[in-house]
Amino acid sequence: MGGLGYQHTFGYESRLILTDLLTPDGVRVPLASTEKAGVLRELTQLLASQVGADAEALHAAVLVRERKLSTGIGHGIAIPHAKSPLLDRLYLVCGSAPQGIEYGSLDAAPVHLLFLLMGPESAAGDHVKALSQIAGVVRRESLRQALVEAPTAEAFRQTLREAEER
């Protein structure tokens, strides 16, 4: 096994493993907030508490990115993301909102699953790989439903891990 987040396949390529970026305490099921501003703050605070970074600075970076274009990609998924010099590597925190949150998504549907991805500028390539991996993994409706219905953070993480192994 290579560096954090990578699985080597026969020495030819490496694949980013989302659950390697996601610590067991990096999942909030369900999110306490019921509106977009609140969930973005809740997720950045969750990340900041894990890495010992300034929550306000992380939140500000996410808001700058969000003002460019909503990170609500459709089908009940949002992938807020940003780069920050406060972080030494790529991090992922997640949350579910079974009630749905008005997010300004591209398809105008409420968001039920949020994946906050943040890392330093030097991890830009990994950042893009992770965004692609998230979008690919959650494309199946059955998986999205299982994640929304996960009763615990560990169940959420395990469901995501099993989906990545397929």
C-alpha contacts under 8 A as a table, 3 or more apart, distances in Angstrom:
res1	aa1	res2	aa2	distance
1	M	6	Y	6.95
1	M	7	Q	5.71
1	M	8	H	6.12
2	G	5	G	7.93
2	G	6	Y	5.76
2	G	7	Q	6.41
2	G	8	H	6.57
3	G	6	Y	5.86
4	L	20	D	6.45
4	L	21	L	7.21
5	G	15	R	7.79
5	G	16	L	5.11
5	G	17	I	4.85
5	G	18	L	6.58
5	G	19	T	7.64
5	G	20	D	4.80
5	G	21	L	5.79
6	Y	14	S	5.76
6	Y	15	R	5.26
6	Y	16	L	4.62
6	Y	17	I	5.68
6	Y	20	D	7.82
7	Q	14	S	5.43
7	Q	15	R	5.33
7	Q	16	L	6.63
7	Q	17	I	6.82
8	H	11	G	5.84
8	H	12	Y	7.34
8	H	13	E	6.00
8	H	14	S	4.57
8	H	15	R	6.70
9	T	12	Y	6.12
9	T	13	E	5.78
9	T	14	S	6.26
9	T	15	R	7.97
10	F	13	E	7.42
11	G	14	S	7.82
16	L	126	D	7.64
16	L	129	K	6.78
16	L	130	A	6.48
16	L	133	Q	7.32
17	I	20	D	5.46
17	I	21	L	7.10
17	I	164	E	7.24
18	L	21	L	5.27
18	L	22	L	6.42
18	L	92	L	7.56
18	L	130	A	6.90
18	L	133	Q	7.43
18	L	134	I	7.45
18	L	161	R	7.82
18	L	164	E	7.82
19	T	22	L	4.75
19	T	23	T	7.32
19	T	157	R	6.87
19	T	160	L	7.07
19	T	161	R	5.92
20	D	23	T	7.29
21	L	90	L	7.00
21	L	91	Y	5.45
21	L	92	L	5.56
22	L	26	G	5.81
22	L	27	V	7.77
22	L	91	Y	6.82
22	L	92	L	5.19
22	L	93	V	6.04
22	L	157	R	7.87
23	T	26	G	4.96
23	T	27	V	7.67
23	T	93	V	7.80
24	P	27	V	6.60
24	P	153	A	6.96
24	P	154	E	6.31
24	P	157	R	7.06
25	D	28	R	7.72
25	D	153	A	7.32
26	G	46	L	6.85
26	G	47	L	7.04
26	G	50	Q	7.69
26	G	92	L	7.22
26	G	93	V	4.69
26	G	94	C	6.36
27	V	93	V	5.74
27	V	94	C	4.75
27	V	95	G	5.47
27	V	153	A	5.23
27	V	154	E	7.92
27	V	156	F	7.55
27	V	157	R	7.46
28	R	31	L	5.45
28	R	94	C	6.34
28	R	95	G	4.60
28	R	96	S	6.78
28	R	153	A	6.10
29	V	95	G	5.63
29	V	96	S	5.42
29	V	97	A	7.60
29	V	150	A	7.46
29	V	151	P	7.00
29	V	152	T	5.91
29	V	153	A	5.57
29	V	156	F	7.82
30	P	95	G	6.30
30	P	96	S	4.97
30	P	97	A	5.58
30	P	98	P	7.12
31	L	34	T	7.66
31	L	39	V	6.94
31	L	42	E	7.68
31	L	95	G	5.73
31	L	96	S	5.78
31	L	97	A	5.73
32	A	39	V	7.67
32	A	42	E	7.91
33	S	36	K	7.89
33	S	38	G	5.16
33	S	39	V	5.27
33	S	42	E	7.23
34	T	38	G	6.85
34	T	39	V	7.02
34	T	97	A	7.57
34	T	99	Q	7.93
34	T	100	G	7.68
34	T	101	I	5.95
35	E	38	G	5.45
35	E	39	V	6.30
35	E	101	I	5.55
35	E	102	E	6.48
35	E	103	Y	7.46
36	K	39	V	5.29
36	K	40	L	6.20
36	K	101	I	6.53
36	K	102	E	6.63
36	K	103	Y	5.46
37	A	40	L	5.36
37	A	41	R	6.30
38	G	41	R	5.13
38	G	42	E	5.99
39	V	42	E	4.83
39	V	43	L	6.00
40	L	43	L	5.29
40	L	44	T	6.18
40	L	59	H	7.16
40	L	62	V	7.70
40	L	80	P	7.79
41	R	44	T	5.22
41	R	45	Q	6.04
41	R	59	H	6.13
42	E	45	Q	5.18
42	E	46	L	6.15
43	L	46	L	4.97
43	L	47	L	6.27
43	L	93	V	6.73
43	L	94	C	7.24
43	L	95	G	7.58
43	L	116	L	6.76
44	T	47	L	5.08
44	T	48	A	6.01
44	T	55	A	6.00
44	T	58	L	6.09
44	T	59	H	5.52
44	T	116	L	7.72
45	Q	48	A	4.94
45	Q	49	S	6.04
45	Q	55	A	5.19
45	Q	59	H	7.79
46	L	49	S	5.32
46	L	50	Q	6.53
46	L	93	V	7.37
47	L	50	Q	5.21
47	L	51	V	6.38
47	L	55	A	7.75
47	L	91	Y	7.78
47	L	92	L	7.79
47	L	93	V	6.40
48	A	51	V	5.33
48	A	52	G	5.43
48	A	53	A	4.75
48	A	54	D	6.09
48	A	55	A	5.01
48	A	58	L	7.35
49	S	52	G	5.37
49	S	53	A	7.00
49	S	55	A	7.70
51	V	87	L	7.81
53	A	58	L	7.70
53	A	86	L	6.39
53	A	87	L	7.50
54	D	57	A	5.45
54	D	58	L	6.46
54	D	86	L	7.85
55	A	58	L	5.17
55	A	59	H	6.01
56	E	59	H	5.00
56	E	60	A	6.04
57	A	60	A	5.09
57	A	61	A	6.35
58	L	61	A	5.21
58	L	62	V	6.42
58	L	84	S	6.85
58	L	86	L	7.97
59	H	62	V	5.15
59	H	63	L	6.24
60	A	63	L	5.07
60	A	64	V	6.24
61	A	64	V	5.22
61	A	65	R	6.51
61	A	82	A	5.90
61	A	83	K	6.92
61	A	84	S	6.82
62	V	65	R	5.27
62	V	66	E	6.09
62	V	80	P	6.68
62	V	81	H	6.04
62	V	82	A	5.27
63	L	66	E	4.88
63	L	67	R	6.09
64	V	67	R	5.40
64	V	68	K	6.97
65	R	68	K	5.49
65	R	69	L	7.14
65	R	80	P	7.94
65	R	81	H	7.09
65	R	82	A	6.19
66	E	69	L	5.50
66	E	70	S	5.32
66	E	71	T	6.34
66	E	80	P	7.02
67	R	70	S	6.91
70	S	73	I	7.65
70	S	103	Y	7.77
70	S	104	G	6.34
70	S	105	S	6.08
70	S	106	L	7.08
71	T	78	A	5.39
71	T	79	I	5.35
71	T	80	P	5.25
71	T	81	H	7.71
71	T	105	S	6.92
72	G	76	G	7.59
72	G	77	I	5.85
72	G	78	A	3.95
72	G	79	I	6.39
72	G	80	P	7.64
72	G	103	Y	6.47
72	G	104	G	6.65
72	G	105	S	4.03
72	G	106	L	6.06
72	G	111	V	7.09
73	I	76	G	7.72
73	I	77	I	5.82
73	I	78	A	5.65
73	I	79	I	7.22
73	I	105	S	5.95
73	I	106	L	5.71
73	I	107	D	7.40
74	G	77	I	5.56
74	G	78	A	7.31
74	G	105	S	5.88
74	G	106	L	5.77
74	G	107	D	5.17
74	G	108	A	7.48
74	G	109	A	6.67
74	G	111	V	7.75
75	H	107	D	7.48
75	H	109	A	6.94
75	H	111	V	7.58
76	G	100	G	7.80
76	G	109	A	6.32
76	G	110	P	5.70
76	G	111	V	4.00
76	G	112	H	5.02
76	G	113	L	6.25
77	I	111	V	5.39
77	I	112	H	6.25
77	I	113	L	5.02
77	I	114	L	6.01
77	I	115	F	7.99
78	A	105	S	7.57
78	A	111	V	6.39
78	A	113	L	6.34
78	A	114	L	4.85
78	A	115	F	6.39
79	I	114	L	5.78
79	I	115	F	4.77
79	I	116	L	5.69
79	I	117	L	7.10
79	I	131	L	7.59
80	P	114	L	7.38
80	P	115	F	6.49
80	P	116	L	4.96
80	P	117	L	6.51
81	H	116	L	5.56
81	H	117	L	4.66
81	H	118	M	5.56
82	A	117	L	6.75
82	A	118	M	5.14
82	A	119	G	7.04
83	K	118	M	5.47
83	K	119	G	5.05
83	K	120	P	5.16
83	K	121	E	5.69
84	S	87	L	5.89
84	S	118	M	6.95
84	S	119	G	5.83
84	S	120	P	4.94
84	S	121	E	6.75
85	P	88	D	7.44
85	P	119	G	7.64
85	P	120	P	5.13
85	P	121	E	6.91
86	L	120	P	7.17
87	L	90	L	7.39
87	L	118	M	7.74
87	L	119	G	5.50
87	L	120	P	5.44
88	D	119	G	6.84
88	D	120	P	6.13
89	R	119	G	5.23
89	R	120	P	6.07
89	R	123	A	6.66
90	L	117	L	7.16
90	L	118	M	5.68
90	L	119	G	4.04
90	L	120	P	6.86
90	L	123	A	6.58
90	L	126	D	7.48
90	L	127	H	6.97
91	Y	117	L	5.78
91	Y	118	M	5.34
91	Y	119	G	6.00
92	L	115	F	6.75
92	L	116	L	5.59
92	L	117	L	4.64
92	L	118	M	6.59
93	V	115	F	5.95
93	V	116	L	5.25
93	V	117	L	6.77
94	C	113	L	7.49
94	C	114	L	5.50
94	C	115	F	4.49
94	C	116	L	6.06
95	G	113	L	5.98
95	G	114	L	5.26
95	G	115	F	6.74
96	S	112	H	5.57
96	S	113	L	4.63
96	S	114	L	6.30
96	S	147	L	7.38
96	S	148	V	5.60
97	A	100	G	5.37
97	A	101	I	6.85
97	A	111	V	7.19
97	A	112	H	4.52
97	A	113	L	6.16
97	A	148	V	6.97
98	P	112	H	5.52
98	P	148	V	5.77
98	P	149	E	7.26
99	Q	112	H	7.09
100	G	110	P	5.06
100	G	111	V	5.18
100	G	112	H	4.88
101	I	110	P	4.97
101	I	111	V	5.02
101	I	112	H	6.61
102	E	105	S	7.82
102	E	108	A	7.99
102	E	109	A	7.31
102	E	110	P	4.83
102	E	111	V	6.50
103	Y	108	A	7.76
103	Y	109	A	7.92
103	Y	110	P	6.23
103	Y	111	V	6.26
104	G	108	A	5.83
104	G	109	A	7.82
104	G	110	P	7.94
105	S	108	A	4.83
105	S	109	A	6.22
105	S	110	P	7.23
105	S	111	V	7.50
106	L	109	A	7.86
111	V	114	L	7.39
112	H	148	V	6.54
113	L	144	R	7.68
113	L	147	L	7.64
113	L	148	V	6.63
115	F	134	I	7.95
117	L	127	H	7.57
117	L	130	A	7.97
117	L	131	L	7.86
118	M	127	H	7.64
119	G	123	A	6.24
119	G	124	A	7.83
119	G	127	H	7.21
120	P	123	A	5.50
120	P	124	A	7.28
121	E	124	A	5.42
122	S	125	G	7.93
123	A	126	D	5.28
123	A	127	H	5.96
124	A	127	H	4.85
124	A	128	V	6.37
125	G	128	V	5.32
125	G	129	K	6.39
126	D	129	K	4.93
126	D	130	A	6.04
127	H	130	A	5.16
127	H	131	L	6.25
128	V	131	L	5.12
128	V	132	S	6.23
129	K	132	S	5.15
129	K	133	Q	6.06
130	A	133	Q	4.89
130	A	134	I	6.08
131	L	134	I	5.26
131	L	135	A	6.27
132	S	135	A	5.17
132	S	136	G	6.07
133	Q	136	G	5.05
133	Q	137	V	6.04
134	I	137	V	5.26
134	I	138	V	6.21
135	A	138	V	5.56
135	A	139	R	6.23
136	G	139	R	5.49
137	V	140	R	7.16
137	V	163	A	6.63
137	V	164	E	6.57
138	V	141	E	7.31
138	V	143	L	6.33
138	V	144	R	5.86
139	R	143	L	7.89
139	R	144	R	7.65
140	R	143	L	5.45
140	R	144	R	6.47
141	E	144	R	5.05
141	E	145	Q	6.15
142	S	145	Q	5.17
142	S	146	A	6.20
143	L	146	A	4.97
143	L	147	L	6.16
143	L	159	T	7.78
143	L	163	A	7.41
144	R	147	L	5.20
144	R	148	V	6.23
145	Q	148	V	5.12
145	Q	149	E	6.11
146	A	149	E	5.10
146	A	150	A	5.97
146	A	156	F	7.98
146	A	159	T	7.23
147	L	150	A	5.10
147	L	156	F	5.48
147	L	159	T	6.67
147	L	160	L	7.44
150	A	153	A	7.35
150	A	155	A	5.52
150	A	156	F	5.15
150	A	159	T	7.97
151	P	155	A	6.50
151	P	156	F	7.52
152	T	155	A	5.12
152	T	156	F	6.29
153	A	156	F	5.06
153	A	157	R	6.20
154	E	157	R	5.04
154	E	158	Q	6.01
155	A	158	Q	5.07
155	A	159	T	6.03
156	F	159	T	5.21
156	F	160	L	6.26
157	R	160	L	5.12
157	R	161	R	6.12
158	Q	161	R	4.95
158	Q	162	E	6.13
159	T	162	E	5.24
159	T	163	A	6.26
160	L	163	A	5.10
160	L	164	E	6.29
161	R	164	E	5.14
161	R	165	E	6.36
162	E	165	E	5.14
162	E	166	R	6.74
163	A	166	R	5.50
